[in-house]
Amino acid sequence: MLVRKAAYWEQSAPYVEPVRRKKVKTQAFIWDVTPDMRQCLLTVLLGLVLGLTCLLLTGVTENARKETVNLQEQIVLENRTNYEYNLGLAELRSPTRIQKIAQQKLGMVLPDNFVYTSKNTVEERNVTMKKDIRE
């Protein structure tokens, strides 16, 4: 039996180890994917782009909202200031204030009677003196 095995091995071809080639990675290797995998990658990329777009738009709208709130606060402040200036202006235009300044600082007095003239007539009217002019 050993003789038969030896004769068999002599007749068969000797074992030759196959030559291994080095795999070279090329750009085609990156795109060499199955259609399902390509569709999956495109879906993931599209999802990332949409997510980043939503994040960017959220930031833009948040900044616009903050700017709107700041502008509304400024409007309220300016309206309040305008109201205070209008009150001060009304106080300065007050007839009683003008009368007090005319009497105290300028020494003016209200006359007892007024003379009204028209085209052809001159008429004197009696006017009673009031203590204060009311607004």
Secondary structure, DSSP 8 states (H G I E B T S, - for coil): -HHHHHHHHHHS--------------HHHHH---HHHHHHHHHHHHHHHHHHHHHHHHHHHHHHHHHHHHHHHHHHHHHHHHHHHHHHHHHHT-HHHHHHHHHHTS-----SEEEEE-SS-EEEEE----S----
